[in-house]
Every structure is written in C-alpha cells, then in structure tokens.
Amino acid sequence: MSNPDKPHVTVTRWWWVRHAPVRSDGGNIYGQEDIDCDTGDVEVFEAVAKMLPRDAVWYSSNLKRTHKTAEAIWAAGFPKPANMTQERDFAEQHLGRWQGMNRAALLARQPPGRSWFADVNEPAPGGESFMDLYTRVCRTIVRITAAEPGKNIIAVGHGGVIRAAVGLALGGQPDRGLSFDIDNVSVTRLDHIAGVGLSTWRLPMVNQQPWIADPRHAAMHQPSGPEVRPASKLA
C-alpha cells in the first residue's frame, strides 16, 4: 500500500495471528509436533475476523493447527480466500528431544527471568535454537515482503515465529522479541516501510485480543491445557 502523502514510500502490512489453543498436550512441550488445536470459541474468531483486512493475501505454516485456526476465522464471517500459501519456514521451533517433556519441569530448570526454553543461541538437543528459528523466519518474511509489496499479508503462525518477526521489526534483535507475550489467536501487526534508501519497520500493535471485553467468554488467557470456564461468563 502506497502512502498518499509520501508517494515514493510503500507500506506492506503483516497481520500475524497465533494459532488457537492446544488442549491435548498434557502439559508437555510440543514444538513442531503436528498437534491439534481448539477452535470452539466462536466469539474469539468472530472478533478476529472483523478486524482483519478483506483484501489480504494469506500465509500459514505447514502445521495443521494454523490451518484449523484460519478455517475458524473464515467460518466466523471472513470471506474465504482463493488460496493460502503454506511456508515450512513459519513452523514453530523444532525443540528436538524436549518435545514430549513436561513443560513446567523444563522451565523450572531455566534461570529466573528467562522468557523462552533456553538462551537464544542454545539449540534444543536434536533440534533448533531460537536463532535458527529467527533466521529462517526472517529470510522468509524478507522474501514475501519483496514479492507482495504494498499488500496486506495475513500470516497464521506460532508463538515463537511471531516473536521472531517482532524481533526483526525491532531492528534485528531476537532476544527483545522474546520479551513479548503472544497469546493464542491474538493479532500482531508489523508494517514494513520501503522507499528510496529506506527499509524499516513500524509496530502498530502486538498481542491484540479484540474479543477481550466480550462477556460471552471470560477465560481467554489460557495458552495450553484443558479449558477452565468460570461458573458465570461475567465472573
């Protein structure tokens, strides 16, 4: 999208949506495991569907929880696009032998204040480091931004992937991207601004939850595990 006040500037808007909550993980780390997600909260998807741009091109990872999340948005009133491109580089971090381990037990072994499974440069045994994830996500964002200049891009992804994208938008600082919460089905918008001698990013919103004031559902902040609903929706 060109800026009418600055005709030589092109703004490409990325609308990142994290996949719906996983309920069947048993409290374990799943990483790149192709595990299912819960799309039963219709009010969540209705709210997200209302805020996303209708003229967007769609991308997702190769994992089915992103596909089911996109399908739930379309079922909630967003016109289904002609196609959605799957990008393997947008898959969650491969956590190797940590996948299947108890999440709380692993995180309890990490230093206080750490916001991820390990230091950004430390690979999971038999898997990736966050820097590995960051590198593949960033190169794919750069490629797609160049291929889709001036467009709205909706990308249904994963918590680690969206944090990597935020780190890129913050000037190539992956560790700073990890300081952000990215909740399930939340919307994060990152704008790439390009012009002659210009290539920069703007962060209009991170981790937006447009359903948050909806009285039909008062238990939104649940990243994993069985859903716990209050006795009253207004509780």
N, C-alpha and C positions, 0 to 999 in steps of 0.2 A: 504494500500500500504506500503510495507516494504521499508525502506531506505537502498539502497545497500551499502552505506558507514558505516551504523550502523545497522548490520543485526538483532539486538535484539530490534529495535525500529519499531513500527507500526504507520503509519500516516493515519488517517481517515479524509477525506476532505469533509466538509459540504459546499455545494453551495446553499445559500439561495437566492430565488428570491421573491421579493414582488409582490403581485397581481397587475393587471392592474388598471388604474384609474377608480374611481367611478364617474359617471357623473349625476346620478339621485338622489343624496342625498338631493338636495335643500338647501345645506349649513348646513345640520343637522348632528348630531353625529349618526353613525350607529353601531359601536361596533360589536356585534355578530349578528346583523340582516343579513339575507341571501340576501344581495342586489347584483344587477348585476354590471358588470364592462364593460369598453370599450376596446375592443381588435382590433380596427380598424387601428391602426398604424402599418402596416405590417413591415415597416423598423425597428421598435423597436424590434420586435420579431425575425426578421432575424438576427440582430446583437447579441442578446442574445443567439439564437440557435447556432451561430458559436462558441461561447466561452465556452459553457457547455460541459463537458466530455461525450463521447458516451457510456462509459461502466458503467454509474451510475445507482444506484437504485433510485427510485422516491418516494417522500412522499408529502403530502399536508395536509391542514386542511380539515374539513368536510364542509366548506362553498364553495358555487359554484363559487365565484369569483377566488378562487385559481384553481379550476378545469378548468375554461374557460381560465385562463392565461396559464396553462400547455398545453391545447389543441392548443392555438395560437402559442406556441413555436414549437409544433410538426408540425403544418400546415406550419410553416415558414422554414422547412427543417430539423428539428431534428428528427431522427428516433423514431417513437412512441414506448415506452417501452411496454413490455408484460403486466405490471400492474403498478399501482400507489397506494400506501397504504395511506388511509385517517386516520389521527390522530386527534381525537377531542381535545386533549391537545394542538394542534397547532392552535386552533381557536383564534381569536382576543379577547382582554379583554372584558368581559361582563360589559358593562357600565350602566346596570340597568336602572333607570329612567332618566338618562342623554340621553339615546338613543332616538332620535327624537327631542331633544332640539337643538336650534341654536348653532352651534359650536363657532362662534365668540363671542356670548354673554356669553357663559360659560367661555371661555378662558379669556375674559376681566375681570372676577371676580377673576382670579388667581393672586398670587403675581408676580411682574415683574421678568423675567428671568426663570420662571418655564417652563420646556420643555414638560410637559405632562398635562393631565387633572386635576391631583391632586398630592399630596405627594405620594410617592411610597407605604406607609403604609395605606393610606386613601381609604377605599372602596367606590366605587360609590354607591349611595343609591339603595338598592336592587340588587347590582351587586358585582363585584370583585375589589380588589385593584390591583395595578401593581405587588405587591409582590405575590399575589395569582397567577397571570398570570406567573410571573417569576418561581415560584415553580413548577407549572405543566409543563411548557415548559422545564425546566432544567431536571426534572426527566425523561422526555420522550427522550430528547437528550442523556442522560446518557444510557438509556436502548437501544436505537437504535445503539449508538456507540459501545456498547458491543456486539450487535447482528450482526453488519456489519463491523467488524474490517478490516482496510486497504482498504476500498472501497471509491469510490466517491459517495456521497449522495446528490442528488438534492432535496431540500425542498421548495415548493412554499407556502409562508406564508403571514403574515400580518406585518404591521409596528411595532406594539407592541411586537409581537412574535420575530421578528428578533432583535429588541433592547434587549430583554431579553437574546437571545442567545449571543449577543455581550457582555452583562454584565457578563454572565457565563465565556466567553473566557477571559475577563479582570480580572479573579481571583475571580469571585463571587461577583461582585459589580453592582447590578441592576441599581443604580442611575447613574452610569457612562455610562451604555448602553443607557440611555435615552438622553445623550448629543449628540448622533449621529443622523444625518438626514438619513432616509431610504426612498428613493423616489420610486415611482411606477415602477415596472419592473426592478429595479436596482438589481445588483448581489453583494452579500456579501459572502466572503469565509472565513471560520473558520476551521483551521486544529487542530485535536486532536492528540497529540503525546503520545504514550504509550510505556512503556518498564518496565524492572525490577526496581521497586521502582520509576517509573516515570509516571506521568499523568499530562499533561499540555496542553496549547492551544497556537496557533500562529494565528495572524490575517493578512493574506496576502493582503486582500482588503476588504473595506467596502463601500457600496453605489456606486459601479462602474456602469457607464451608457455607455455601449460600442457604443451606437448609437449617442453620443453627437455631433460628428463632421459631421454627415450625413446631407447634405444640403437639403434633402427631407423633413425634419421636424425640424423647429426652435422653437417649443413651447413645449418642453418636460417637463419643471419643473412645472407641474400642478397637484397637489395631488388630487384635487377634483373639482367638479363643471363643468359647461359647458366648452368645449374646446374653447380656443380663438386662432385662427390661424392668423398669420400676412398676410398682403396683398401679400408679397413675401416670399417664403420659405427661401430666403437668408437674410431676414431682421434681 
